[in-house]
Amino acid sequence: MKRFRPWPQSLAGQLIALLLIALVVAQVLTLWLFAGERRVALVELARNTIVSRTVSLVRLVEDATEAQRPEMLRAISSRFLWFWIDETPALDSTGGGNTDRRIAGMMSEELGRERDIRVDVSPRPPLREAPSRWRIDVGDHDDDDVSRAKGSRQHGHDRWRDAPVSLTLAVSLSDGRWLNGTSRFRVPRNTLLPVLVAVALMAAAIIAIIALTVRRLTRPLRELAAAADRLGRGEDVEPLAETGPSEVRGTIHAFNVMQDRLTRFVRDRTRMLGAISHDLRTPITSLRIRAEFIDDEENREKVIETLDEMQGMVEATLAFARDEASREDAARTDLGGFIDAIAEDYRDMGRPVAFDPPTARIVVSCRPLSLKRALRNLIDNAVRYGGTAELSLQADAGAVRIAVSDHGPGIPEDRLKDVFEPFVRIEESRSEETGGIGLGLSIARSIVHAHGGTLDLANRPQGGLEARITLPADRPAPA
């Protein structure tokens, strides 16, 4: 089961996540900084408008006749601001807030310090009931009519919940009466909807731009990773096109140079090894002919036996160099059927080789003939030293594992790595029938390494030796 990781692993995912976090933080801070300023600015605008209208109304009312006043009050009142004249003030005193005193001071500067001016700004209307004869019907208002706004606390409190700010004032007139006024204005609520819409649009733009840009910029890197994986498997890789940003082009150029040097180095060494092995065949053959003329039969047999052993080593080395020089093309292979066919060949020859194919197909890219040779070397060793060979195949995330087990004596722990060296044999008889040449494990490991895998040996707890081949699973091609 794939482990859940909250933080994205790809370059594009990490860039998108970081930019989205920065965007959300910036938007939240901006909303926090400017929302209060916006509210204050709108409240100040509404408040200054009410103050200026009240000052003008006081001057007009005092200059008007008693008959003109009702019409004048009705004309200047509106759905959200209304005035009436009463014998008593709408407020007992000015409110205790700084805003209340500041508004009262502004009106005193316009109307004179001798006037009694009372102001209260609060979320709830603190009005007292006015005499019915001074209630001015301004018309066209809803359930929040003038009488509710001026007197009834039970109804007024409920209605003013949706109009969180009210401004009530009372100004003394020259005839001893009071010009009372009240207003309601709704302070705009802070809503996250515009911010969420803006963040969503900007996030969509960021995701689209980053995804396309990073996909274009990292495509050469994905191709480089795929080429490096194929090179590690021993496949021939064409030089990559040097595209993308300068840093990526430099990396691809270094890879192309490295690949060319490694390929040339390996091929030169392989050709040299093959040439040396080929050239050794002639003097060995000459020595063998000369050995036939040795009179001492015992010495003659020993010399010929040694020369035959050397000839076998040379032939094995030459065959290995020839196989390496051929550079077999890789092909996608069903390992289950591939290994089962090898085991069946051994069973046809009467060799006890067992293999239980997995239920699911395991397909990897490999060089079939080379891998077959490596497996044959391991199976031959298992049958020679353990009497039987048991093969197994399994796959998990990122790797394919092949095991070749036997029931033989095993190998001392301190010699498990030594046996991979060329011409090293644990069996000291020097007989090819019992000990072989000493190149089998070395060749097998070279083949496995050429596939980008590993070959390890381990003694089994129940007895015997187990050779474990681990091959990398195929990577998806770059998109």
Residue pairs with C-beta under 8 A, 6 or more apart in sequence:
7 14
7 17
8 14
8 16
8 17
11 214
11 218
12 210
12 211
12 214
12 215
12 218
15 210
15 214
16 206
16 207
16 210
16 211
19 206
19 210
20 203
20 206
20 207
23 199
23 202
23 203
23 206
24 199
27 195
27 198
27 199
28 195
31 190
31 192
31 195
35 190
38 188
39 187
39 188
39 190
42 187
42 188
43 165
43 185
43 187
46 167
46 183
46 185
47 99
47 103
47 121
47 167
50 81
50 167
50 169
50 181
50 183
51 103
51 106
51 107
53 76
53 81
54 83
54 107
54 169
54 171
54 179
54 181
55 107
55 110
55 111
57 72
57 73
57 76
57 83
57 179
57 181
58 111
58 171
58 173
58 179
59 111
60 72
61 69
61 72
61 73
61 85
61 173
61 179
62 173
62 174
64 72
69 85
70 136
73 82
73 83
73 84
73 85
73 136
74 136
74 137
74 138
74 139
76 83
77 83
77 136
77 138
78 138
79 138
79 140
79 141
79 142
80 183
80 184
80 185
81 181
81 182
81 183
82 136
82 138
82 146
82 149
82 181
82 182
82 183
83 136
83 179
83 180
83 181
84 130
84 134
84 135
84 136
84 146
84 150
84 179
84 180
84 181
85 134
85 173
85 177
85 178
85 179
85 180
86 130
86 131
86 134
86 177
86 178
86 180
87 131
87 177
87 178
88 128
88 130
88 178
89 116
89 118
89 170
89 172
89 178
89 180
90 118
90 127
90 128
90 130
90 150
90 168
90 169
90 170
90 178
90 180
90 181
90 182
91 118
91 119
91 120
91 126
91 168
91 169
91 170
92 118
93 118
94 100
94 101
94 104
94 117
94 118
94 119
94 120
95 101
95 119
95 120
95 121
95 122
97 121
99 121
100 119
100 120
100 121
101 119
103 119
103 121
103 167
103 169
104 117
104 118
104 119
107 115
107 117
107 119
107 169
107 171
108 115
108 117
111 117
111 171
115 171
115 172
116 170
116 171
116 172
117 169
117 170
117 171
117 172
118 169
118 170
118 171
119 167
119 168
119 169
120 126
120 167
120 168
120 169
121 165
121 166
121 167
121 168
122 165
122 166
122 168
123 160
123 164
123 165
123 166
124 153
124 156
124 157
124 160
124 166
125 149
125 150
125 156
125 160
125 166
125 168
125 182
125 184
126 168
127 149
127 150
127 151
127 156
127 168
127 180
127 182
128 150
128 151
129 150
129 151
129 152
130 150
130 151
130 180
135 146
135 147
135 150
136 146
137 146
138 146
143 159
144 159
144 163
144 184
148 155
148 156
148 159
149 156
149 159
149 166
149 182
149 184
150 180
150 182
160 166
160 184
162 186
163 184
163 185
163 186
164 186
164 187
165 184
165 185
165 186
165 187
166 182
166 183
166 184
167 182
167 183
167 185
168 180
168 181
168 182
168 183
169 180
169 181
169 182
170 178
170 179
170 180
170 181
171 178
171 179
171 181
172 178
172 179
173 179
215 479
217 244
217 245
217 248
219 244
219 478
219 479
220 240
220 241
220 243
220 244
220 248
220 249
220 252
221 244
221 248
221 251
222 478
222 479
223 240
223 478
224 240
224 251
224 252
224 255
225 475
225 478
226 475
226 477
226 478
227 237
227 240
227 255
227 259
228 255
229 452
229 472
229 475
230 237
230 330
231 237
231 259
231 262
232 452
232 472
233 330
233 365
233 366
233 450
233 451
233 452
233 472
234 330
234 367
234 449
234 450
234 451
234 452
235 330
235 365
236 263
236 327
237 259
239 256
239 259
239 260
240 252
240 255
240 256
241 252
242 249
242 252
242 253
242 256
243 249
243 252
244 252
266 324
267 325
270 321
270 324
270 325
271 321
271 325
273 317
273 320
273 321
274 318
274 321
274 322
274 325
277 314
277 315
277 317
277 318
277 321
278 318
280 310
280 314
281 311
281 314
281 318
284 307
284 310
284 311
284 314
285 311
287 303
287 307
288 304
288 307
288 308
288 311
291 300
291 303
291 304
291 307
292 300
292 304
294 300
294 303
308 432
309 430
309 432
309 437
312 432
312 437
313 423
313 437
313 438
313 439
316 437
316 439
316 443
317 439
320 439
320 443
320 446
323 369
323 370
323 373
324 446
328 367
328 368
328 369
328 370
329 367
330 365
330 366
330 367
331 365
331 366
331 367
331 368
332 363
332 364
332 365
332 474
333 363
333 364
333 365
333 366
333 368
333 371
334 361
334 362
334 363
335 362
335 363
335 364
335 393
335 400
335 402
336 357
336 358
336 361
336 362
336 393
337 357
338 368
338 371
338 372
339 355
339 357
339 375
339 391
339 393
339 402
340 355
340 357
342 353
342 372
342 375
342 376
342 379
343 353
343 354
343 355
343 391
346 353
346 379
346 383
346 389
347 353
351 379
351 383
351 389
352 383
352 387
352 388
352 389
353 379
353 383
353 388
353 389
353 390
353 391
354 388
354 389
354 390
354 391
355 390
355 391
355 392
355 393
356 392
357 393
358 393
358 394
358 395
360 395
362 393
362 395
362 400
363 474
364 400
364 471
364 473
364 474
365 474
366 451
366 471
367 450
367 451
370 447
370 450
370 451
371 447
371 451
373 443
373 444
373 447
374 443
374 444
374 445
374 447
374 448
374 455
374 469
375 402
375 404
375 444
375 469
377 440
377 441
377 443
377 444
378 389
378 404
378 440
378 441
378 444
378 467
378 469
379 389
379 391
379 404
380 436
380 440
381 406
381 436
381 440
381 441
381 467
382 388
382 389
382 390
382 404
382 405
382 406
382 408
382 465
382 467
383 389
383 406
384 434
384 436
385 406
385 408
385 409
385 427
385 465
386 405
386 406
386 407
386 408
386 464
386 465
387 406
387 407
387 408
388 406
388 407
389 404
389 405
389 406
390 404
390 405
390 406
391 402
391 403
391 404
391 405
392 402
392 403
392 405
393 400
393 401
393 402
393 403
394 400
394 401
395 401
395 473
397 473
398 472
398 473
399 470
399 471
399 472
399 473
400 470
400 471
400 472
400 473
401 468
401 469
401 470
401 471
402 468
402 469
402 471
403 466
403 467
403 468
403 469
404 466
404 467
404 469
405 460
405 464
405 465
405 466
405 467
406 464
406 465
406 466
407 463
407 464
408 463
408 464
408 465
410 459
410 460
410 463
410 464
410 465
411 419
411 426
411 457
411 459
411 465
412 426
413 459
415 426
416 457
416 458
416 459
418 424
419 425
419 426
419 441
419 457
420 441
420 442
420 445
420 455
421 442
422 438
422 439
422 442
423 437
423 438
423 439
424 438
425 435
425 436
425 438
426 435
427 434
427 435
427 436
428 435
429 435
441 455
441 457
444 455
444 467
445 455
448 454
448 455
448 469
448 471
449 455
451 471
451 472
452 471
452 472
453 469
453 470
453 471
453 472
454 469
454 470
455 467
455 468
455 469
455 470
456 467
456 468
456 470
457 465
457 466
457 467
457 468
458 465
458 466
458 468
459 465
459 466
460 466
